[in-house]
């Protein structure tokens, strides 16, 4: 028997969803317009004993632990090059990782200060918010809900830092990520995005997002 083919976007989500995704793909490609759903979740102190999954362990990597993290993310599928890891940890971000046989199989990053997204565009958020970004689980470990299981340990760290909420954004046509985000008790608070073509930049956000303090922005150019 041959390998099982992955279903196409249309096969998985339906014709209407495929047309919706194609529309926003064209906006990104031809106009440089990106539209995201913004999600937030209150942080609550974990109760009971720490979560445990046989064969897996949880570790939070902070500043001065770059070497330890780099040694455990050698698989190229993880998409964690050494330069990225060092920069993120030096900035003060943390990586919560799930390990199997002392190698990272799932991870997510947390930021507490404005963070670069892409093409010079940054993400800003409230001073008591934790911003979650760049999360990934190796395909062979998906379906076990590992990030959801170990979420209380990450939340405990963020609460200790003074955070009250966690925020994230997901492209409006990324249905898999939307579903995963909602499964972790996030609630959509509105929409935000930006249009960027060459030096031109314009951002927008709906009222709920504005109240949360979330925004996309470009820092002033140096020397101006």
N, C-alpha and C positions, 0 to 999 in steps of 0.2 A: 504493500500500500504506500502511496506517496504521502508526502507531508501535507498536513491539513492547512489549507489556505486561510489566511486571516480575512474576515469579512471586510468588504469595502465600507466606507463611511455610509453610503446610501443603504447598503444591505443591513447595516447595524442600526441606523437611526431613522431610516425612511426617506422618502423623496422630498418632503417639505424641509426636513432638517438639512438634507444635502444641498438644496437650493439656498437655504439660509446661510450655510457655510460658504458656498460659492460666492454669494453676494459680498460677504465680509472679506473674503480672500481678495476679491477684486478691489475693494476699498483700500486694503493694505497695499496691494501691489501697485495699483495705478495712481492712487491719490496720496498714499502715505498716511491714511487715516486708520487709527487703531481704536477699537472700542472694547472696554472691559467691564465685566461685572465686578463690583467691589464687595467683599465679604468680611464680616467681623464676627467675633465670638468672644463672650466674656470669659475671663480666666477664673477658674474656681479651684481652691486648694484640693488636691487629691485626698480621698478618704481610703482607709483600710491599708492593706499591705501593698507593697510595690508589685506592679504587674510582672508576670514571668511567663516565658514561653520556652519549653524544653528545647535545647539546642541553640538558643539565641540569647544574646545579651545586649544591653543598651549602654551607650557611652556618649557623653557630651564632651566635645572637643572645643577648648577655648584658646585664648591667646597663649603663646609659648608651647602649644602642642601640635604645631604644624608637622614636625617630623613624624610624630606618632600617627597622625591622620594620613599623611602621604604614603607611609609604609603599608597602609591597609586599603588603599584605593588604586591599586595597580591596574585593575581591569579597565580597558579603554571605554567599555560600555557605560561606565559610571560617569564619564565626562567631568572629571575633577582634576584638571591639570595642576601641576605644582604651583604655577604662577597664580592661578585663581585662589587656591587654598591659602597660600601665604598672604595674599592681599586681603582676603576676607577676614582671616583671623587677626591680622595686624590692625584692621579697621575696628575690631571689637565685635564682629559677628561671631556666632557660635554654630557649630554643626552637631546636630543630634543624629547619631548613627546607630543602626542596628547591625550587629555583627553575628556571623556564623563562622565557626572555625577561625576566629580572630581576624576575619576579613569583612569589610563593610559590604552589606547586601542591600541596604536601604538607608537613605539619609534625607535630611531636610535642613535648610539653613534659616537662621533667625538673625534679624538685624534690629538694632535699637537706635540707629541714626540714619539719616537720609542715605539712600543706596542707589548706585548706578544700575539702570536696567539695560538699555541698549542705545547705541548711536548717540551717546552724550545726554540721554534723557535720564533723569533721576526720579526716584520715588520718595516723597515726603509723607510723614504721618505724625500722629499725635505723640507727645513726649512720654505718655504712659502706655503706648502701644508697642507690641512686638510685631514686626513685619516678617511674614514667612515667605520664603522664595526658594527656588531651585530645589525641588524635591524629586526624588527618583527611587524606584525600587527595581531591582533586576527582574526581568520577566519570569524567571523560574521561581521567584519568591512572591509573586503577586497572587492575590486571592486569599492570603493568610491574614490580611488586615493588620500587618505588623505596625505601621505608623500609628494606626488608631489605638492599638493595644498599649503601646508605650507612650502615648500622648501625655498622660498624667505626669510623667517624669520631666518632660520638657516644660510643661505648664508650671510645675513647682519651681523650676529654675527661673522662669520669667517672672513669676510672682515675687520671688526673692529679690529680683532686680527692681521691683516697684511697678511692674506692668499690670494693667487691669484688663486689657483686651489684646487679642491677636487679630491682625488684618491681613488680607491677601487679595490679589486680583487674578481673574481668569478671563481669557478671551471669550467673548459671548458665543462663539461657535465651537468651543472646545468642550463638548458635552461629557466626555469621559472625566475630565478634570472637574467640571461643575458637579457631577454626581459624587465624585470622591470628596470634594470640599463640603458639600451638604451632608455627607455621611459622617463628617467629623463635627457636626453641630454648628457649623457656620450659618449665618443668615445674610442674605444679600441686602445691602443697605442702599444700593443705587448703582449708578454707572459713572465711569470716568474714562478719559482717553485723551488722545492728542492727534494732531495733524502735523507731520513734519516732512517738508520737502526742501532739501538743500538747507539754507540758513533760516528758512521760515519755520516758526514753531508756534502752535496755538493749542492750548489745552482746555479741557472742559470737565465739569463734574456736576452731578445732580445735588440737590440740597442735603440729602442724608449723608452723602460722602463729604461734602463741605463741613458739616457739623462734626464729623469724625476727625477732620484735619488731614485727610488723605488727599494727595495731589501728585500730578506729574509736573516736572519743571526742568528747565535747563539753567544751570548756574551761569552767571555772567562770565563772559570770556575774560581771561587774564589779560591785563594790559589795557583794558577798556575802562 
